[in-house]
Amino acid sequence: MKMKAMTILFCCALICAACVQTKRVEVAPKPIQMVDPCPIPEGYLLDDATIAQAEASLRACPSKLDSITAALVEIGKDKPDRGHRQVVGKMLKGLTAEGKISEREAKRLYGKYFEVNFVSLPDLRPMSLPEKIDDIKQGLKSELEYKRHGLQECCGDKELYKRAEQEYGRLVNYMENLLYNQEYVRSLNRTY
């Protein structure tokens, strides 16, 4: 009897062991986190360390010039200072001297944020002005917004920004007068 009980118990144990499935757990390897070789500067202070980070990023990735300059302007807004113009200008001149960015691109970008005069103003040929005036005015308005970020908010220079606004008004009036005069001359030619 003991033997039968032991045999039955042994058979039940074998059946239970066969029914138990071992789960195989596969662990996926952790994804490799890539370090961006050209990080966009972050922070709240436009200091030497931030500029050094921006220069290193631009040396590796000159194509990020617009976004890195925009980031520097944003950082400068936390503590506006008129010296920010010189800091960014010096950085752009240095990268131009190294051949990392073109002089034309550096001037365009610096002027877009930090100068009173507009760099987006195209050649104003009277013949093409009627078709392009709305696009030109929109481009000037957009650049005025960049100047607000750079001159007023980053540098804290409200006077220079006010001059940029006045320059914008003069340019728009000039174009509208040119267009009006062109229409006037056409109407005279039709009358005679």
Phi and psi in degrees as GROMACS dihedral restraints (atoms count N, CA, C in turn):
[ dihedral_restraints ]
;  ai    aj    ak    al  type     phi  dphi    fc
    3     4     5     6     1   -64.2    20    10
    4     5     6     7     1   -36.1    20    10
    6     7     8     9     1   -67.0    20    10
    7     8     9    10     1   -42.1    20    10
    9    10    11    12     1   -63.2    20    10
   10    11    12    13     1   -42.5    20    10
   12    13    14    15     1   -64.9    20    10
   13    14    15    16     1   -40.6    20    10
   15    16    17    18     1   -66.8    20    10
   16    17    18    19     1   -39.0    20    10
   18    19    20    21     1   -66.5    20    10
   19    20    21    22     1   -43.9    20    10
   21    22    23    24     1   -63.8    20    10
   22    23    24    25     1   -42.6    20    10
   24    25    26    27     1   -63.7    20    10
   25    26    27    28     1   -40.5    20    10
   27    28    29    30     1   -65.6    20    10
   28    29    30    31     1   -42.0    20    10
   30    31    32    33     1   -64.7    20    10
   31    32    33    34     1   -40.6    20    10
   33    34    35    36     1   -63.7    20    10
   34    35    36    37     1   -39.1    20    10
   36    37    38    39     1   -64.9    20    10
   37    38    39    40     1   -41.1    20    10
   39    40    41    42     1   -64.7    20    10
   40    41    42    43     1   -42.2    20    10
   42    43    44    45     1   -64.2    20    10
   43    44    45    46     1   -42.7    20    10
   45    46    47    48     1   -64.9    20    10
   46    47    48    49     1   -40.1    20    10
   48    49    50    51     1   -65.3    20    10
   49    50    51    52     1   -36.9    20    10
   51    52    53    54     1   -71.2    20    10
   52    53    54    55     1   -30.6    20    10
   54    55    56    57     1   -77.3    20    10
   55    56    57    58     1   -26.7    20    10
   57    58    59    60     1   -73.7    20    10
   58    59    60    61     1   124.5    20    10
   60    61    62    63     1  -100.8    20    10
   61    62    63    64     1   137.5    20    10
   63    64    65    66     1   -88.7    20    10
   64    65    66    67     1   128.7    20    10
   66    67    68    69     1   -85.6    20    10
   67    68    69    70     1   131.2    20    10
   69    70    71    72     1   -96.9    20    10
   70    71    72    73     1   120.4    20    10
   72    73    74    75     1  -103.0    20    10
   73    74    75    76     1   121.1    20    10
   75    76    77    78     1  -102.8    20    10
   76    77    78    79     1   128.9    20    10
   78    79    80    81     1  -100.9    20    10
   79    80    81    82     1   119.2    20    10
   81    82    83    84     1   -74.0    20    10
   82    83    84    85     1   141.1    20    10
   84    85    86    87     1   -65.9    20    10
   85    86    87    88     1   146.1    20    10
   87    88    89    90     1   -65.9    20    10
   88    89    90    91     1   136.9    20    10
   90    91    92    93     1   -65.1    20    10
   91    92    93    94     1   141.6    20    10
   93    94    95    96     1   -77.2    20    10
   94    95    96    97     1   124.5    20    10
   96    97    98    99     1   -86.7    20    10
   97    98    99   100     1   120.9    20    10
   99   100   101   102     1   -83.0    20    10
  100   101   102   103     1   136.5    20    10
  102   103   104   105     1   -90.1    20    10
  103   104   105   106     1   127.9    20    10
  105   106   107   108     1   -67.0    20    10
  106   107   108   109     1   120.2    20    10
  108   109   110   111     1   -72.2    20    10
  109   110   111   112     1   -12.5    20    10
  111   112   113   114     1  -131.7    20    10
  112   113   114   115     1    66.4    20    10
  114   115   116   117     1   -68.5    20    10
  115   116   117   118     1   146.3    20    10
  117   118   119   120     1   -79.1    20    10
  118   119   120   121     1   129.9    20    10
  120   121   122   123     1   -58.7    20    10
  121   122   123   124     1   143.9    20    10
  123   124   125   126     1  -133.1    20    10
  124   125   126   127     1   165.4    20    10
  126   127   128   129     1   135.3    20    10
  127   128   129   130     1  -164.9    20    10
  129   130   131   132     1  -130.6    20    10
  130   131   132   133     1     3.8    20    10
  132   133   134   135     1  -135.6    20    10
  133   134   135   136     1   123.7    20    10
  135   136   137   138     1   -85.8    20    10
  136   137   138   139     1    82.4    20    10
  138   139   140   141     1  -118.0    20    10
  139   140   141   142     1  -172.7    20    10
  141   142   143   144     1   -60.4    20    10
  142   143   144   145     1   -38.5    20    10
  144   145   146   147     1   -65.2    20    10
  145   146   147   148     1   -41.3    20    10
  147   148   149   150     1   -65.9    20    10
  148   149   150   151     1   -43.1    20    10
  150   151   152   153     1   -64.8    20    10
  151   152   153   154     1   -39.9    20    10
  153   154   155   156     1   -62.5    20    10
  154   155   156   157     1   -41.3    20    10
  156   157   158   159     1   -64.1    20    10
  157   158   159   160     1   -42.5    20    10
  159   160   161   162     1   -63.3    20    10
  160   161   162   163     1   -43.5    20    10
  162   163   164   165     1   -62.9    20    10
  163   164   165   166     1   -42.8    20    10
  165   166   167   168     1   -62.5    20    10
  166   167   168   169     1   -42.7    20    10
  168   169   170   171     1   -64.0    20    10
  169   170   171   172     1   -41.7    20    10
  171   172   173   174     1   -72.0    20    10
  172   173   174   175     1   -29.2    20    10
  174   175   176   177     1   -65.6    20    10
  175   176   177   178     1   -37.2    20    10
  177   178   179   180     1   -82.5    20    10
  178   179   180   181     1   -34.6    20    10
  180   181   182   183     1  -137.4    20    10
  181   182   183   184     1    77.5    20    10
  183   184   185   186     1   -60.4    20    10
  184   185   186   187     1   -20.5    20    10
  186   187   188   189     1   -68.2    20    10
  187   188   189   190     1   -13.4    20    10
  189   190   191   192     1   -91.1    20    10
  190   191   192   193     1    15.8    20    10
  192   193   194   195     1   -55.0    20    10
  193   194   195   196     1   -48.8    20    10
  195   196   197   198     1   -61.4    20    10
  196   197   198   199     1   -48.1    20    10
  198   199   200   201     1   -70.3    20    10
  199   200   201   202     1   -34.3    20    10
  201   202   203   204     1   -71.2    20    10
  202   203   204   205     1   -39.6    20    10
  204   205   206   207     1   -64.1    20    10
  205   206   207   208     1   -42.0    20    10
  207   208   209   210     1   -60.8    20    10
  208   209   210   211     1   -39.5    20    10
  210   211   212   213     1   -65.1    20    10
  211   212   213   214     1   -39.9    20    10
  213   214   215   216     1   -63.6    20    10
  214   215   216   217     1   -40.6    20    10
  216   217   218   219     1   -63.1    20    10
  217   218   219   220     1   -43.0    20    10
  219   220   221   222     1   -61.9    20    10
  220   221   222   223     1   -42.9    20    10
  222   223   224   225     1   -62.9    20    10
  223   224   225   226     1   -40.9    20    10
  225   226   227   228     1   -63.7    20    10
  226   227   228   229     1   -23.1    20    10
  228   229   230   231     1   -65.4    20    10
  229   230   231   232     1   -25.9    20    10
  231   232   233   234     1   -66.2    20    10
  232   233   234   235     1   -30.6    20    10
  234   235   236   237     1  -142.8    20    10
  235   236   237   238     1    80.8    20    10
  237   238   239   240     1   -56.5    20    10
  238   239   240   241     1   139.7    20    10
  240   241   242   243     1  -157.0    20    10
  241   242   243   244     1   133.1    20    10
  243   244   245   246     1   -61.0    20    10
  244   245   246   247     1   -23.0    20    10
  246   247   248   249     1   -70.5    20    10
  247   248   249   250     1   -13.7    20    10
  249   250   251   252     1   -60.7    20    10
  250   251   252   253     1   -34.4    20    10
  252   253   254   255     1   -58.8    20    10
  253   254   255   256     1   -46.3    20    10
  255   256   257   258     1   -67.5    20    10
  256   257   258   259     1   -38.5    20    10
  258   259   260   261     1   -62.2    20    10
  259   260   261   262     1   -48.5    20    10
  261   262   263   264     1   -68.2    20    10
  262   263   264   265     1   -40.8    20    10
  264   265   266   267     1   -60.7    20    10
  265   266   267   268     1   -42.7    20    10
  267   268   269   270     1   -63.3    20    10
  268   269   270   271     1   -41.6    20    10
  270   271   272   273     1   -61.0    20    10
  271   272   273   274     1   -46.1    20    10
  273   274   275   276     1   -64.1    20    10
  274   275   276   277     1   -40.1    20    10
  276   277   278   279     1   -63.5    20    10
  277   278   279   280     1   -41.4    20    10
  279   280   281   282     1   -62.6    20    10
  280   281   282   283     1   -43.7    20    10
  282   283   284   285     1   -69.1    20    10
  283   284   285   286     1   -30.6    20    10
  285   286   287   288     1   -68.1    20    10
  286   287   288   289     1   -43.6    20    10
  288   289   290   291     1   -62.5    20    10
  289   290   291   292     1   -33.1    20    10
  291   292   293   294     1   -77.6    20    10
  292   293   294   295     1   -10.9    20    10
  294   295   296   297     1    81.5    20    10
  295   296   297   298     1    15.2    20    10
  297   298   299   300     1   -80.6    20    10
  298   299   300   301     1   -32.1    20    10
  300   301   302   303     1  -133.6    20    10
  301   302   303   304     1   156.4    20    10
  303   304   305   306     1   -79.6    20    10
  304   305   306   307     1   153.0    20    10
  306   307   308   309     1   -63.5    20    10
  307   308   309   310     1   -38.4    20    10
  309   310   311   312     1   -61.5    20    10
  310   311   312   313     1   -44.1    20    10
  312   313   314   315     1   -67.6    20    10
  313   314   315   316     1   -39.7    20    10
  315   316   317   318     1   -63.3    20    10
  316   317   318   319     1   -44.3    20    10
  318   319   320   321     1   -64.2    20    10
  319   320   321   322     1   -41.5    20    10
  321   322   323   324     1   -61.6    20    10
  322   323   324   325     1   -46.2    20    10
  324   325   326   327     1   -69.7    20    10
  325   326   327   328     1   -42.3    20    10
  327   328   329   330     1   -62.8    20    10
  328   329   330   331     1   -45.2    20    10
  330   331   332   333     1   -64.0    20    10
  331   332   333   334     1   -34.6    20    10
  333   334   335   336     1   -60.6    20    10
  334   335   336   337     1   -37.5    20    10
  336   337   338   339     1  -100.4    20    10
  337   338   339   340     1   -35.1    20    10
  339   340   341   342     1  -121.9    20    10
  340   341   342   343     1     4.7    20    10
  342   343   344   345     1  -117.8    20    10
  343   344   345   346     1   155.5    20    10
  345   346   347   348     1   -73.0    20    10
  346   347   348   349     1   -39.3    20    10
  348   349   350   351     1   -73.4    20    10
  349   350   351   352     1   151.6    20    10
  351   352   353   354     1   -94.5    20    10
  352   353   354   355     1   129.4    20    10
  354   355   356   357     1   -91.1    20    10
  355   356   357   358     1   -14.7    20    10
  357   358   359   360     1   -89.0    20    10
  358   359   360   361     1     3.6    20    10
  360   361   362   363     1   -74.4    20    10
  361   362   363   364     1   116.4    20    10
  363   364   365   366     1   -81.8    20    10
  364   365   366   367     1   178.9    20    10
  366   367   368   369     1   -66.4    20    10
  367   368   369   370     1   125.4    20    10
  369   370   371   372     1   -96.4    20    10
  370   371   372   373     1    78.2    20    10
  372   373   374   375     1   -83.1    20    10
  373   374   375   376     1   126.4    20    10
  375   376   377   378     1   -56.4    20    10
  376   377   378   379     1   -30.3    20    10
  378   379   380   381     1   -68.5    20    10
  379   380   381   382     1   -32.5    20    10
  381   382   383   384     1  -100.2    20    10
  382   383   384   385     1    -4.3    20    10
  384   385   386   387     1   -60.7    20    10
  385   386   387   388     1   -43.3    20    10
  387   388   389   390     1   -57.9    20    10
  388   389   390   391     1   -37.3    20    10
  390   391   392   393     1   -78.0    20    10
  391   392   393   394     1   -26.2    20    10
  393   394   395   396     1  -106.2    20    10
  394   395   396   397     1    -5.5    20    10
  396   397   398   399     1   -60.4    20    10
  397   398   399   400     1   -39.3    20    10
  399   400   401   402     1   -66.2    20    10
  400   401   402   403     1   -41.4    20    10
  402   403   404   405     1   -65.8    20    10
  403   404   405   406     1   -39.9    20    10
  405   406   407   408     1   -64.9    20    10
  406   407   408   409     1   -45.3    20    10
  408   409   410   411     1   -63.0    20    10
  409   410   411   412     1   -38.4    20    10
  411   412   413   414     1   -65.6    20    10
  412   413   414   415     1   -41.8    20    10
  414   415   416   417     1   -62.4    20    10
  415   416   417   418     1   -41.6    20    10
  417   418   419   420     1   -65.6    20    10
  418   419   420   421     1   -40.9    20    10
  420   421   422   423     1   -63.6    20    10
  421   422   423   424     1   -40.5    20    10
  423   424   425   426     1   -63.9    20    10
  424   425   426   427     1   -43.3    20    10
  426   427   428   429     1   -66.8    20    10
  427   428   429   430     1   -34.1    20    10
  429   430   431   432     1   -61.2    20    10
  430   431   432   433     1   -35.6    20    10
  432   433   434   435     1   -66.2    20    10
  433   434   435   436     1   -41.3    20    10
  435   436   437   438     1   -61.1    20    10
  436   437   438   439     1   -40.2    20    10
  438   439   440   441     1   -65.8    20    10
  439   440   441   442     1   -34.0    20    10
  441   442   443   444     1   -63.2    20    10
  442   443   444   445     1   -44.5    20    10
  444   445   446   447     1   -63.3    20    10
  445   446   447   448     1   -44.9    20    10
  447   448   449   450     1   -76.4    20    10
  448   449   450   451     1   -54.8    20    10
  450   451   452   453     1   -74.3    20    10
  451   452   453   454     1   -51.1    20    10
  453   454   455   456     1   -83.5    20    10
  454   455   456   457     1   -50.1    20    10
  456   457   458   459     1   -83.8    20    10
  457   458   459   460     1   -37.5    20    10
  459   460   461   462     1   -85.0    20    10
  460   461   462   463     1   -42.4    20    10
  462   463   464   465     1   -96.8    20    10
  463   464   465   466     1   -14.8    20    10
  465   466   467   468     1    68.4    20    10
  466   467   468   469     1    23.4    20    10
  468   469   470   471     1  -102.7    20    10
  469   470   471   472     1    84.9    20    10
  471   472   473   474     1   -67.9    20    10
  472   473   474   475     1   -31.6    20    10
  474   475   476   477     1   -64.7    20    10
  475   476   477   478     1   -45.9    20    10
  477   478   479   480     1   -65.1    20    10
  478   479   480   481     1   -38.9    20    10
  480   481   482   483     1   -64.9    20    10
  481   482   483   484     1   -39.3    20    10
  483   484   485   486     1   -60.5    20    10
  484   485   486   487     1   -39.9    20    10
  486   487   488   489     1   -64.5    20    10
  487   488   489   490     1   -36.9    20    10
  489   490   491   492     1   -65.1    20    10
  490   491   492   493     1   -40.0    20    10
  492   493   494   495     1   -62.0    20    10
  493   494   495   496     1   -42.0    20    10
  495   496   497   498     1   -64.4    20    10
  496   497   498   499     1   -40.2    20    10
  498   499   500   501     1   -63.4    20    10
  499   500   501   502     1   -40.1    20    10
  501   502   503   504     1   -59.4    20    10
  502   503   504   505     1   -47.6    20    10
  504   505   506   507     1   -60.4    20    10
  505   506   507   508     1   -42.5    20    10
  507   508   509   510     1   -62.7    20    10
  508   509   510   511     1   -42.4    20    10
  510   511   512   513     1   -65.1    20    10
  511   512   513   514     1   -43.0    20    10
  513   514   515   516     1   -64.7    20    10
  514   515   516   517     1   -44.1    20    10
  516   517   518   519     1   -61.9    20    10
  517   518   519   520     1   -42.5    20    10
  519   520   521   522     1   -59.3    20    10
  520   521   522   523     1   -46.2    20    10
  522   523   524   525     1   -65.8    20    10
  523   524   525   526     1   -41.7    20    10
  525   526   527   528     1   -66.7    20    10
  526   527   528   529     1   -38.0    20    10
  528   529   530   531     1   -65.7    20    10
  529   530   531   532     1   -41.2    20    10
  531   532   533   534     1   -59.9    20    10
  532   533   534   535     1   -44.3    20    10
  534   535   536   537     1   -65.0    20    10
  535   536   537   538     1   -43.0    20    10
  537   538   539   540     1   -62.4    20    10
  538   539   540   541     1   -45.8    20    10
  540   541   542   543     1   -63.6    20    10
  541   542   543   544     1   -37.1    20    10
  543   544   545   546     1   -63.4    20    10
  544   545   546   547     1   -43.5    20    10
  546   547   548   549     1   -64.5    20    10
  547   548   549   550     1   -38.8    20    10
  549   550   551   552     1   -63.5    20    10
  550   551   552   553     1   -44.5    20    10
  552   553   554   555     1   -63.9    20    10
  553   554   555   556     1   -39.9    20    10
  555   556   557   558     1   -62.0    20    10
  556   557   558   559     1   -40.9    20    10
  558   559   560   561     1   -66.9    20    10
  559   560   561   562     1   -34.5    20    10
  561   562   563   564     1   -65.9    20    10
  562   563   564   565     1   -41.1    20    10
  564   565   566   567     1   -65.4    20    10
  565   566   567   568     1   -31.4    20    10
  567   568   569   570     1   -74.7    20    10
  568   569   570   571     1   -29.9    20    10
  570   571   572   573     1   -75.8    20    10
  571   572   573   574     1   -32.2    20    10
